[in-house]
Amino acid sequence: MGMLIDGKWTDRRPAPVAGRFVRPESQFRRTITADGSSGFKAEPGRYHLYVAYNCPWAHRSLIFRKLKGLEGMISIASARPDDRAQGWRFHGGFPGSSRDEVNGCEWLHQVYTLAKPDYTGTCTVPTLWDKKTKTIVNNESSEIIRMFNSAFDGIGAKPGDYYPAALRGEIDLINEFVYTNLNNGVYRTGFAQTQEAYDEAVEKVFAGLDTLEERLSRQRYLVGDVITEADWRLFVTLIRFDAAYHHVFKCTLRPVSSYDNLQNYLLDLFQVPGVSDTVKLDHIVTGYYSIDRVNPNGIVPRIPRLDLARSHNRARFGKAKSAA
């Protein structure tokens, strides 16, 4: 995928370092607050979220929007998974994708130049747009989910705190581990441009999975007996692993389905009410196999028949508790 340079679309990509994929930093980092002291007040109908169901970073925001009951407060535009000629495209035509009904933009990069005409950088989902001031609030998924977690609580969001104060230290440590080894690790593996870079990255991915498999042999969730933000940040990678990363990103040592604890944990999270609505395997498979640098022939395989609603064994650790 290309990027904008001085407000103009180009096929240029951020340069790798010694054959290693380097993820660019998000540039829009403003915050929605309950009282509006940040300049962006939590208000129903004010914000619009640009997403892609195949993208794990956008998936995080969709999960929190669902869990917190924000669908009626925050509108979305969903990109096509099969057309990346100029980045993310909002054109309908693929089941589950949609047009941009707020700004009327066909490509996400057009949204970025609305916010900043001379913008230089990548154009990523999720992107959170403010209809009132007509600008991008934030394009960093880890910060968007924190806003969704609490900023709208006073105006009708569903109860539930997935980043409770008492657990934040442990959540932050796990998030860093999961990001380095898995969330970003699969990309470092799939986009490696040298054998050395690939070998280094793939070892970290499976060392991470092995560590988490052992951790989940002792407790139901990553932070004990409550579902937290850490679990949802891992879930979006696990749900894509066997369908996409295992093959197209060359994470081939073993599938997640071969890990007893991780696979059952995945089923447990998928079956949380509402979460399955955010998972579109057709978008995931089509999206990853449409990336030309890892699948230049463009052949998209059949969607795997995964029974994610089958029973799991995680209840052996006891009933899940609320983190609220």
Disulfide bonds with the S-S distance in Angstrom:
none
